[in-house]
Amino acid sequence: MPSDPPARLSHRKLRHIEACLLDESQYQGVTTGLEDVAWPYHALPELNLEAVDLGCTFLGKRLSAPVLIGAMTGGAEKSATINRNLAAAAQRLGLGLMLGSQRVMLEHPEVAASFQVREHAPDILLVGNLGAAQLLKGYGPADLERAAALVGADAMAIHLNPLQEAMQTGGDTDWAGVLARLREVVAQTRVPLLLKEVGHGLGAEVARQVEGLGFAALDVAGAGGTSWARVEQLAETGRVYSPDLAELGLPTAQAVREVRRVLPSAPLIASGGVRTGLDAARALLLGADVVAVARPLLVPALTSAEAVEAWLTQFIRELRVALFVGGYADLATLKQRG
Ligand SMILES: Cc1cc2nc3c(=O)[nH]c(=O)nc-3n(C[C@H](O)[C@H](O)[C@H](O)COP(=O)(O)O)c2cc1C
């Protein structure tokens, strides 16, 4: 299997982090569309705010709130700090954590420790990660199972990122046969698999293409937050040289609606530009089961577990208030009444 030298991979990851820290990494024109979802307001909620129950079960694990920390990688030395801080906060708050791409770890086992967070988070829902591009280049079920086993993951996410790859010099741009490969891999892998984008969105068409393949969940990772086409351009040249291409994608609200319409009962993650608890509430109202947040947690994750915890506590508080003033006692009521 082709292998980039570890120094090159970690240098690229570091450039990604630096690019993600810039405001220019975010969509500039396109928004998630969540802001247009009308949220009901009940002046007589007949509820106790503190008793609003945000608990749910996702992929077989209990969560205290329907919130996952989105997949993020670091440069070699930074990824250990990022993952440790994210994991410790997820454990304390009872939330899930999606790890960043484990490709570097499979190619260079010496960096595996930076992904191994189970000692900080023995109980959480933990999701590993690998790119579909890697599955087209020789990686397969055994590698996904190994990646999961090495970190103690409950499931593995496969990310689709054709636009990001196309923005990268030497990116993996031959995606012919990807659906057949996914079908093969899902059928043969003995770890639950999720399918996600990286910020440009999965919509109705993808949902129809993968229907019945056996994915345990889908994460729309829609447009309106971090644009990986922007990140890739910034990381490579320091500027966004194709700004229109970088704005391509399905806005998160639309992506959730579309996937939910095609797959009414598939476990569904809403992500991409989810920035507040009210954004999360609106995505749940559209039919998502849980939300995931990535970029807003990057600075806190580089700081401390306490900083991550503080950001998420505020976010969950906002979600609780939204349900309270919407008159929803819990997530089941939100789902039933819509
Ligand atoms: C620093 C950083 C690193 C990321 N690395 C990965 C990755 O390795 N694998 C992946 O599937 N997605 C990765 N993502 C994409 C996120 O999981 C997410 O889909 C995307 O950023 C949109 O969410 P956001 O708007 O909340 O940032 C990364 C995002 C950030 C900010």
The ligand as a Tripos MOL2 file, in Angstrom:
@<TRIPOS>MOLECULE
LIG
   31    33     1     0     0
SMALL
NO_CHARGES

@<TRIPOS>ATOM
      1 C1         -9.2290   20.3080   12.3700 C.3       1 LIG1
      2 C2        -10.2110   19.4000   11.6620 C.ar      1 LIG1
      3 C3         -9.7890   18.1480   11.2380 C.ar      1 LIG1
      4 C4        -10.6700   17.2750   10.5890 C.ar      1 LIG1
      5 N1        -10.2490   16.0140   10.2260 N.ar      1 LIG1
      6 C5        -11.1520   15.1320    9.7360 C.ar      1 LIG1
      7 C6        -10.7860   13.7730    9.5060 C.ar      1 LIG1
      8 O1         -9.6540   13.3810    9.7230 O.2       1 LIG1
      9 N2        -11.7230   12.9210    9.0240 N.ar      1 LIG1
     10 C7        -13.0140   13.3330    8.7720 C.ar      1 LIG1
     11 O2        -13.8550   12.5230    8.3860 O.2       1 LIG1
     12 N3        -13.3860   14.6210    8.9620 N.ar      1 LIG1
     13 C8        -12.4920   15.5140    9.4350 C.ar      1 LIG1
     14 N4        -12.8850   16.8140    9.6730 N.ar      1 LIG1
     15 C9        -14.2120   17.2490    9.2260 C.3       1 LIG1
     16 C10       -15.2100   17.3060   10.3610 C.3       1 LIG1
     17 O3        -15.3950   16.0370   10.9290 O.3       1 LIG1
     18 C11       -16.5590   17.8740    9.8970 C.3       1 LIG1
     19 O4        -17.2160   16.9630    9.0290 O.3       1 LIG1
     20 C12       -16.4490   19.2210    9.2170 C.3       1 LIG1
     21 O5        -15.4130   19.9890    9.7750 O.3       1 LIG1
     22 C13       -17.7450   20.0260    9.3110 C.3       1 LIG1
     23 O6        -18.0920   20.2940   10.6450 O.3       1 LIG1
     24 P1        -17.8540   21.7320   11.3560 P.3       1 LIG1
     25 O7        -18.4860   22.7590   10.4670 O.co2     1 LIG1
     26 O8        -18.4840   21.6030   12.7000 O.co2     1 LIG1
     27 O9        -16.3590   21.9340   11.4350 O.co2     1 LIG1
     28 C14       -12.0080   17.6970   10.3270 C.ar      1 LIG1
     29 C15       -12.4280   18.9730   10.7710 C.ar      1 LIG1
     30 C16       -11.5560   19.8200   11.4270 C.ar      1 LIG1
     31 C17       -12.0520   21.1710   11.8550 C.3       1 LIG1
@<TRIPOS>BOND
     1     1     2 1
     2     2     3 ar
     3     2    30 ar
     4     3     4 ar
     5     4     5 ar
     6     4    28 ar
     7     5     6 ar
     8     6     7 ar
     9     6    13 1
    10     7     8 2
    11     7     9 ar
    12     9    10 ar
    13    10    11 2
    14    10    12 ar
    15    12    13 ar
    16    13    14 ar
    17    14    15 1
    18    14    28 ar
    19    15    16 1
    20    16    17 1
    21    16    18 1
    22    18    19 1
    23    18    20 1
    24    20    21 1
    25    20    22 1
    26    22    23 1
    27    23    24 1
    28    24    25 2
    29    24    26 1
    30    24    27 1
    31    28    29 ar
    32    29    30 ar
    33    30    31 1
@<TRIPOS>SUBSTRUCTURE
     1 LIG1         1 GROUP 0 **** ****
